[in-house]
Amino acid sequence: MQAYLFVHFREKTTPDGEQVYFGLSKDGYHWEEVNNGRPLLWAYYGDKGVRDFTIIRSNQNEKFYIFATDLSLSYGMRNQYNRSWEEISRNGSHYFSVWESENLVDWTEQRLVKIGNDDFGCMWAPDIIYDKEHGDYVLHWSSSHKENDFGPKGIYYSRTRDFEHFTHPELLYRKEDSGVIDSAIYEEDGNYYMFLKSEHNPEKLILLKADHVTGPYSRIEEFDKSMEELEAGYYEAPTAVRLVDGKWCLFLDYYGVPGSGQGYVPFVADSLAEGRFVRSDKAFQFPYGFKHGTILPITMEEYERIKDHNWDNPEDKRKID
């Protein structure tokens, strides 16, 4: 039997919101909090806050990796970024925050991995997919870049086999008439599908398809019809998971209200290829507003291990040098 882990943060004005939270589900529809809704892991380096999580199970070294945007609005927006999203976009972190584990409960301390250089703006919203053709992992993210004077954002990527060493970043996708952010790529029947938040034309989610992880990608128009009734400018951060019955659950992060009213809105489809997603709020249940995360299928043994673990156990606290 399969279960699911949702790694996310919470939209709060205090620094504890921009840390690592877990949610669990046995069916992908009904979700429960872990650690009584408190953070499990903390960011002590970089911006001292993390957002926009992805988690992956490595089939090469049997480890789990969490990657996140190195950004704290609680601290940074009021401090070095002068309450300016433009300042963050241009001068934000070139690092990603990373944690790793062999069992999903014992995690290393946060480390920072530098991927970008001064040609990049802030490195936003990492996502990772295994590339069967090359036998490695593709880390992709959104960023502004020097090549267009740090204007509309594009999607960039880097390859890795060990999550320690990464290739030089390359452009994965750029939309001609607007910036794009929050890429999430999934494989279905040998094809690759990328969800994106388009910042204009439309200011909604779009879905692309390619024969290879790194493209070229083309638009799936049928998905646009699924998004027609959504109000523009209030949804982002797509994440999806394929359930045991073959259906795909797509979650879109709704940010149309302030604070705790934000969270994921669910959609269901029979396949990515068809692109027909139906909004299904009544079929899903969340204990609170999960924000910008990723879902990982896990075993029932892993589910029980996470659920039963004492996250406050002093024996789990690592010795500080």
Buried (B, 14 or more C-beta within 10 A) or exposed (E): EBBBBBBBBBBBEEBBBBBBBBBBBBBBBEBBBBBEEEBBBBBEEBBBBBBBBBBBBBEEEEBBBBBBBBBBBBBBBEEEBEEEEEBBBBBBBBBBBBBBBEBBBEBBEBBBBEBBEEEBBBBBBBBBBBBEEEEBBBBBBBBBBEEEEBEBBBBBBBBBBEBEEBBEBEBBBBBEEBBBBBBBBBBBEEEBBBBBBBBBEBBBBBBBBBEBBBBEBEBBEBBBEBBEEBEEEBBBBBBBBBBEEEBBBBBBBBBEEEEEEBBBBBBBBEBBBEBBBEBBEEBBEBEBBBBBBBBBBBEEEBBEBBEEBEBEEEEEEEEEE
